[in-house]
């Protein structure tokens, strides 16, 4: 399961694009905390701190222990629900924190990591990945950083589906069981090689018939 990380934040009163721009120039990122049957309120976090958290995680939906200066509840467990980036520079513009309860299920998108080399690749196939992340629901303590699925045993034509994947205990997908995660497909090269063999067999058969007739 993913480790929860601490993140310092400050409650802020100023809102609007001008105030947000001032914060970013000062090395802060504006954000908002909502959820868990509470009124939403604006916060600010250190830009370098949030960048470090994202850099060290495979996912962007991360559980953090918010330590909020100026708030009624100084400590708040929250999921980084959404991050807005600048379209050109990629800089972080805004962060949404969804406050959660430890004993209530949460929904989050978790990256998929396929492990192993499918036997189908050795047979001339290619592994096609159809899903790169999955929305799951679980208790906060069970939220994984990544979902690792072993595809070693997949031959040509075999697939990994939601129903056949081994999810960690306490974690369930929000998708139907028949949704494909990955499949090993036959390549054009392997198909053409098979076709060549068939053609050679047919030519050999024709030559044998001609010889017998002669």
C-alpha atoms as one frame of an Amber mdcrd trajectory, in Angstrom:
protein
   0.000   0.000   0.000   1.114   3.552  -0.636   2.697   5.454   2.229   0.870
   8.526   3.458   2.987  11.672   3.354   2.798  14.854   5.403   2.148  18.173
   3.691   2.092  21.549   5.409  -0.589  23.991   4.276  -1.943  27.360   5.313
  -5.533  28.501   5.225  -5.891  31.597   3.027  -8.521  34.278   2.736  -7.596
  35.901  -0.567  -9.108  34.441  -3.730  -9.166  35.333  -7.429  -6.681  35.180
 -10.289  -4.625  38.149  -9.082  -4.140  36.622  -5.635  -3.323  33.219  -7.150
  -0.705  34.796  -9.397   0.868  36.561  -6.423   1.071  33.274  -4.520   2.745
  31.454  -7.402   5.354  34.195  -7.759   6.063  33.732  -4.052   6.630  29.982
  -4.509   3.202  28.924  -3.249   0.446  26.943  -4.952  -3.205  27.829  -4.305
  -5.570  25.003  -3.477  -8.894  24.080  -1.954  -9.947  21.521   0.657 -13.447
  20.012   0.408 -15.357  16.834   1.191 -15.965  14.770   4.340 -19.212  16.664
   5.101 -17.453  19.983   5.585 -17.504  23.405   4.009 -14.743  23.925   1.470
 -11.996  26.449   2.175  -8.959  27.820   0.358  -5.396  26.852   1.256  -1.877
  27.379  -0.023   1.023  24.926  -0.079   4.713  25.251  -0.842   5.367  24.621
  -4.543   8.566  22.639  -3.945   6.881  20.394  -1.367   4.030  19.407  -3.678
   6.471  18.874  -6.572   8.599  16.556  -4.415   5.534  14.516  -3.419   4.461
  14.101  -7.048   8.015  13.331  -8.211   8.331  10.477  -5.718   4.995   8.855
  -6.573   3.828   6.924  -9.621   0.328   8.321  -9.134  -1.044  11.850  -8.976
  -3.931  10.873  -6.705  -1.997  10.593  -3.466  -3.101  10.413   0.148  -1.566
  13.176   2.241  -1.780  14.172   5.876  -2.528  17.870   5.577  -1.261  19.928
   8.493  -3.214  23.133   8.018  -2.226  26.271   9.846  -5.217  28.451  10.668
  -7.879  25.759  10.191 -10.248  24.432  12.879  -8.938  20.918  12.240  -5.185
  21.272  12.024  -4.688  17.712  10.744  -6.715  16.455   7.798  -6.376  13.228
   5.785  -6.963  14.112   2.138  -6.622  12.730  -1.352  -4.980  14.886  -3.996
  -8.035  14.811  -6.221  -7.019  17.051  -9.089  -4.019  19.083 -10.225  -4.267
  21.873 -12.773  -1.183  22.461 -14.935  -0.255  25.331 -17.231  -0.946  24.217
 -20.802   2.460  25.333 -22.108   4.939  25.332 -19.221   3.395  22.423 -17.307
   3.741  24.363 -14.042   1.281  23.485 -11.276  -1.456  26.109 -11.049  -3.898
  24.705  -8.498  -4.457  21.620  -6.326  -7.752  20.133  -5.105  -7.646  18.208
  -1.826 -10.553  15.871  -1.111 -10.807  15.346   2.643 -11.586  11.707   3.494
 -12.473   9.593   6.510 -10.258   6.659   7.480 -13.259   4.344   7.831 -14.986
   5.339   4.557 -14.261   4.049   1.055 -12.584   6.372  -1.408 -12.418   6.329
  -5.207  -9.083   7.003  -6.890  -7.282   6.313 -10.172  -4.242   4.068  -9.770
  -1.560   3.468 -12.439  -1.119  -0.046 -13.840   2.289  -1.719 -13.963   2.513
  -4.903 -16.043   5.280  -7.266 -14.957   6.937 -10.196 -16.692   7.507 -11.033
 -20.373   4.494 -12.776 -21.952   5.282 -16.139 -23.547   3.248 -14.903 -26.514
   5.998 -12.423 -27.381   8.438 -15.325 -27.769   5.859 -16.886 -30.080   5.957
 -13.819 -32.319   3.174 -11.809 -30.713   3.054  -8.303 -29.289   1.619  -7.092
 -25.979  -0.985  -4.348 -26.423  -1.858  -2.392 -23.272  -5.398  -1.006 -23.366
  -5.612   0.503 -19.869  -2.842   2.461 -18.185  -4.744   3.246 -14.982  -7.922
   2.077 -13.278 -10.380   3.711 -10.920 -10.571   1.650  -7.732 -12.477   1.903
  -4.481 -11.052   0.949  -1.105 -10.386   2.252   2.370  -7.675   4.926   2.516
  -5.282   2.554   4.290  -5.553   0.060   1.403  -4.936   2.499  -1.466  -1.995
   1.175  -3.549   0.502   3.438  -5.305   0.422   1.164  -8.367  -1.411  -1.990
  -9.469   1.073  -4.673 -10.501  -0.259  -7.439 -12.738   1.848 -10.393 -13.946
   1.412 -11.113 -17.669   4.092 -13.824 -17.971   1.618 -16.603 -18.819  -0.173
 -14.760 -21.628   0.181 -16.493 -25.010  -0.940 -15.209 -28.396  -4.647 -14.408
 -28.176  -4.643 -14.412 -24.369  -5.777 -11.349 -22.451  -5.783  -9.848 -18.981
  -9.198  -8.566 -17.905 -10.499  -6.836 -14.803 -12.008 -10.140 -13.719  -8.822
 -12.167 -14.207  -6.464  -9.619 -12.610  -5.284 -10.122  -9.044  -6.158  -6.970
  -7.127  -4.702  -6.350  -3.665  -6.873  -7.336  -0.728  -9.484  -4.713   0.014
  -9.171  -3.076  -3.415 -11.874  -3.382  -6.105 -12.127  -1.960  -9.616 -14.984
   0.291 -10.651 -15.118  -1.398 -14.082 -16.908  -4.554 -15.278 -15.048  -7.884
 -15.135 -14.894  -8.282 -18.934 -13.045  -5.001 -19.564  -9.650  -5.659 -21.183
  -6.463  -4.428 -19.534  -3.979  -5.995 -21.980  -3.898  -8.591 -24.756  -1.186
 -10.420 -26.708  -1.936 -10.047 -30.405  -0.407 -11.818 -33.373   1.819  -9.524
 -35.438   1.638  -9.143 -39.220   5.101 -10.672 -39.481   4.075 -13.824 -37.638
   0.926 -14.062 -39.764   2.891 -13.733 -43.009   5.381 -16.349 -41.845   2.490
 -18.696 -41.185   1.087 -17.910 -44.608   4.437 -18.675 -46.257   4.549 -22.053
 -44.567   1.063 -22.848 -45.847   2.046 -21.796 -49.364   5.165 -23.962 -49.256
   3.112 -26.946 -48.086   0.650 -26.365 -50.946   3.469 -26.136 -53.535   5.043
 -29.318 -52.220   1.708 -31.102 -52.500   1.223 -29.968 -56.112   4.729 -31.117
 -57.068   4.063 -34.528 -55.524   0.837 -34.898 -57.528   2.600 -33.930 -60.785
   5.358 -36.447 -60.106   2.882 -39.238 -59.488   0.990 -38.382 -62.686   4.205
 -38.409 -64.714
